[in-house]
Amino acid sequence: MMSELFSYGFFGGPSSTLNSTCPSFVTGETVCLPPVKIPFYFSLRQNIFDGIPDTHIALAAPVLAYWLLSFVFYCLDLSGWRWLDKYRIHESEEVKSRNLATPWEVARAVLLQHVTQTVLGFAWLIESPEISVARCQSEMVALGGTLVWVVRYVLGEETGMKFLELRGPGMTHWLYWWGIPVAQMLFALFIVDTWQYFLHRLMHTNKYLYKKIHSVHHRLYVPYAFGALYNHPLEGFLLDSVGAAFAERLSHLSVRQTIFLFAFSTCKTVDDHCGYSLPFDPFQMMSGNNADYHDIHHQVIGIKSNFSQPFFVHWDVLLGTRMTRKDIQERREKVKKT
């Protein structure tokens, strides 16, 4: 059955049937597309692992990612490798001497947040509809119809039809498998950053919220990996769990995209608190919002700056709350001169 479906070259409208010939991309009201080509990242299995719903994987992925990546950095802390010294933002002993929360208090708070976000996820996430070639075909036909309308409107009837004959099938395939999923993911990252920036900033500017809620996280003056989600329970729920849930829903992510979003966001958050400025760390290479950037926020001099997290720095730049190591050095030089 699968090979038969792949052999078809025609995707009709809602009332049409599959056909193996297609003289043009648009024939009357019919959209014609080449055979479905499944990209390497997509599996036609209903669930990635037999017997385990993808929604359960979406809830387990961030928890596993958190503790596994934290363990990697914990091993680095214990390694004693001298070549790591130049990459440490602080000396390891500072964690013990300057932080006000014990490792057990941190672990207990993180476990509580993981339980909370998992319970929320069970109530929030929805099972995927049936995954099949037929569904992909139907969705690509609908997308092709939208593309036809947009191209005709923008380029005009004659030019638009020529463009569609030449580029229509390939563009539809690219949009369906790459363009739209990537745009959805970037939009989800933007929502997470926006939610966290403004709520995080509010928790610093409002004295009551800072004293009663956000100050818990700042008991870690020197951040470390498995303390990334050391928060007041209400902050963990609002800042992290609710923000991720809104990003998933507003971006219309599939469950498998949600697995990636949750795991990736968690890894980025852990990395931002790892205490190392590593030039070969992929999470630190993706943007200026990295461990060193967030470490400034945890220091007294930068506590009113660098609210952006976890992905990019655009809100800090646009709203004037960005602070760099160069800014810190310039401030210290001014103090010396006075």
N, C-alpha and C positions, 0 to 999 in steps of 0.2 A: 504493500500500500504506500509506503513512504517513497519508494523509487518512482512509483506512478505519479505521485503528487509532484515530485521534483521535475518530472519530464514535461509538465504542462507549461506552455508559454503564454497563455492568455488568462487574464483575470478580469472577468466581467463585472458588471454592476450587481446590485442586490438581487435582481431577478434573473441574471444570466447564468450560463453554465460554463464549466471549464472547457477550453478548446486548445488545440496544439498549434494553431496558426495565428499570426498577428501581423497584418500588413503594415500597421502604423501605430504610433503611441496613442493617438486619439482617433477613434472612428465613430462619428456621431456622438452619442452620449457614453460610449464605451471607452474605458481606459485599458490599454494593452501593456503588459509588463513582461520582462524576461523571466525565466524560471527562478524560483526562490533560491537564493544562495545564503545559507546560514553562516554568519561570521564565526570566527574561532571562539569568541567569548560566550556564545549562546548555546544552551543545551535545551533540546526539545523534551527532556524529562519533566514531568509535572513537578517533581521535587528533586533538588540536587542530590539528596541522599534518600534512598528508599526507606519508607516508614517514618521519616522525620519531615514534617511540614516545613516549607521554607520560612514561614513566619516564626517558627521556633529557632531556626538558624539565625534569623535577623535579631532575635533577642539574646541568643547565646554569643553571637560573634563579638559584640563590644565588650562583654565580660571577659571572654577568653583573650581578646586582643589586649585588654588592659593589663591583666596579670602576666601574660607572656612577655609583652614588651617591657613591663616594669621589672620582671625578673632578669631580662637581658641587661638592663642598666644597673640593677643590683649586683649582678655578677661583675660588671665593670668596676663598680665601687669597691668590691672586695678583691679585685684581681691584683692590685699592687703594681700594675704595669706602669713603669716610669714614663713611657712615651705618651701616656694619657694625661700626664700632669699639665701639659701646655694647653689642653683642651678643656680642662675643668674650669668652670666659671668661679667656683669657690673651692677652698680647701675642704676635704671631706669632713674634717673635724668640726667645721662650722655647723654642719647639720645637727650635731649633738649639742653644741654649746649655745647656739643662738635660737634654735627653734623651740617653741613653747608647747608643742604637742608631741606626745610619745608615739613611737611606731605603732603600738597597740591601739591608741586612740585614733590614729590615722586609718589603720586597717579596718577598725570597727565602723567608722564613718563611711568609708568607701563601700564596704559590704552592704550597709544599710541603703546607700544610694543605688547599688546594683539591684537589690531586691525591689526598691521602689520603681525603678525604671522598667524592670521586667514585668511587674504587675500592671503598670500603665500600658506597656506594649501589648499584653494579652487583650486588654480592653480596646486598644486603638487599632492595631493592625488587622487588615482584612486579607483572607486567603486569595491567592491569585486565581483568575479565571482559567479555564482550560488552556493549556499550552499545546499548540498543534500547528502544523503547516497551514491547515485551512484557516485558522485564525490569523496567522501572519498574512496570508493572501488577502483576506477580507480587509484587514487594516491597511495594507499597502494600496489596495484599490481605492479606499476612502482617501488616503493621503494623496494618491495620484490625482484624484478628482479635485482636491483642494489646490494642488499645484497647478493644474490646468487653469482653474479660475484665476489664481493669482497672476500667473504668467500672462494670460490673455489681458487681464486688467492693466498690468504694468507696461507690457510691451506692445499691446495692440493685437488685433486678431491675426493679421498676416505674419508679422514678425514673431509673435508669440507661438504660432503654430510651427513655424520653421525651427524655432528654438526647441520646442517640445519634441519634434521629430528627431532632432539631433541629440538632445541632452535629457529628455524626459525620463526614460527608463533608469538611466544611471543616477540621475538626481534623486528620483524617488527612492531607489535602493539606498543611496547614501544618507538621505534624510531619515529614513526609517530606522536603519541600523546604527548610524553614527551621529548625524547632526542633531536630531531631536534628543536622544538619550544624553549626549554630552551637554546640550543646552539645559536640560532638566537638572543634571547634576550640578552644573555651575550655578544655576538659580537656587538650588537647595543650599549650596555653600554660602551664597550671598544672604539668604534668609537667616542661616545660623549666625553668620557674622553680625548682621544687623540686629538681630534679637539680643545677642550676647553683648554687643557694644553698648547699646542704650540701657539695658537693664544693669549691666556691670557698672556703667558710669553712674547711674542713679544710686546704686548701692554705695558709692563713694561720696557723692555729693549730699545725700540725705544722711544726716548724722545718726538718726535713729536706726535706719536700715543698716548702716555700717556697724554701729555698736552692737546691735542685737543679732545680726545675721552674717554680714560679709566679713567681719573681723575674724571669724573662725578660720576662714581660709588663710588669712594673713598671719595666723599664728605660725605658719611656716615662712619665716623670714628668708630662709634659704630653701628654695624648692627642690624636691627630688621626685623621681619618677612615680612611685606608687602613692605619692601624696597629691597627685594631680587633681583628684576628685575629693580631696579632703575639704568638705564644706559643711555648713549648717544644712540639715535635712531639707528645709524649705528652699534654700538657695539651690541645692542640687536638683530639686524637683522643678523649680521655675526656670533656672538658667540653662540647665543641660537637658533634662528630660522633655520638658514642654517645648523648648526651642527646637529640638530634633524632631519631635512629633509634628510640629507645625511645618517645618521644612519638608518633611516627607509628604504631608498631605497637600500643601500648596503647590509643590512641584509635580504632583501626580506621579510619583515614583512607583515603579513596580516593586514587588517584594524583593527581588534580587538586586535592584538598584538600592533599595533600602538597606540590605545587608552590607553592601559596599559603603554607603554613607555612614552607617552607624560604626562600622569597624574602622573606617578611615578617620572619622572624626575623633574616635577614641584614641587611636594611635597618635594622631597629631597633638591631642591634648597631653597625653603622657610625654611625648617628645618635648613639648614646650616647657615641661617642668623637670626635665631629666638632669639638669645641672651641667651639661656638656655643650660646648660650642664646637660641633664636629663638622668639618668642611665636606666630608664624604657622606653625611647623613641626608638621605633623599627628602625627608620631611623638612629639614632645615634649608635645603636648597630651593624648595618650591616658592618661597616668598621671604620677605624680610621679617615676617612674624614668626620668630623662632625662639629657641630657648633663651638666647641672650636678650632678645627684645622683651620677653615676658619677665625675665629676671629683673630687669630695670624696674618694672612695675612693683615687684615685691620688696624693693628697697625704699627707704624713707624718702630719698630724693626724688624717686619716680612714682610714688604711690598715687599721685594725681594725674598720671600720664599712662600711655600705652594700654588703654582699655580694650583695644581690639583683640579678639581671639575667636577662634583658633587659627584662621586661615590667612587673612590678608590684613593690610594696614590702612586701607583707603579711608575708613571713617576717622581714624586718628589724624591722618594727613589733612582731610577736608575740614575737620572741626578743630584743628590746632592743638591736639593733645598728644602728639607724637614726641617722644624723647629718644635720643640716640646716645651712644657712649661719647660721641663728640660734644654733644650738648652738655653732658655731665662734666666733661673736662673743662669746657669753657666757663661753666658756672663756678667751678672750683678755683679756676685762675682768677676770676673776678673777685671772689671772696678773699684770696690771698693778697690781691692788690689793695683791697680796702682795709 
